[in-house]
Amino acid sequence: MHAEKPHIFLTGEVQVGKSFLLQKVIKELDVPLTGFLTKWGEQNIDGSSTLYLSQVNGNLKTIVAERRTAKRFKLTVFPKEFATVGRACLENPAGLVIMDELGRFESGVPEFCNAVFSILDSDIPVFGVVRDMDVDFLNAVRRHPKTEVIRVTKENRNELFLPLLKKIGEILIRSTAAREEE
């Protein structure tokens, strides 16, 4: 893991434990958190479910997608929610910005994507999850010069917690020192 990049994104296969690992790390931190979390709601008896986007430590919450059956091709995405609530979750970033997770649904929403890149262009630390798919927006996040991407696998997920906690701690210390010098 490289020490100089202020943004860390976890990636890997679906359901490998990326968001679980992120949550485990941030529970140990004593720092203001901003940003957003996404989470699928419980699956209904008909196979439908809802994807929620909620503000970290805030009151904003919205539905950004609905899956009408268990089949992925019957998905409805609500771009306006990413453009409004999603973008609002990224306004006034402070402390550690959480982005869990970046995926394909928001890739066609310029207001949201621009807010993400505005933060990535800054030195405000980011800890997030980025889907492992070939989408221009996600590829640009992974290639961003201030971003380090760490692959989570079934084999390494249990060993990553302490190194990630240390790495995020070091990033936060550097960020605080840099702000104090200004």
Secondary structure by P-SEA (a helix, b strand, c coil): ccccccbbbbbccccccaaaaaaaaaaacccccccbbbbbcccccccbbbbbbbcccccbbbbcccccccccccccccccccccaaaaaacccccbbbcccccccccccaaaaaaaaaaaacccbbbbcccccccaaaaaaaacccbbbbbbcccccccaaaaaaaaaaaaaaaaaaaaaac
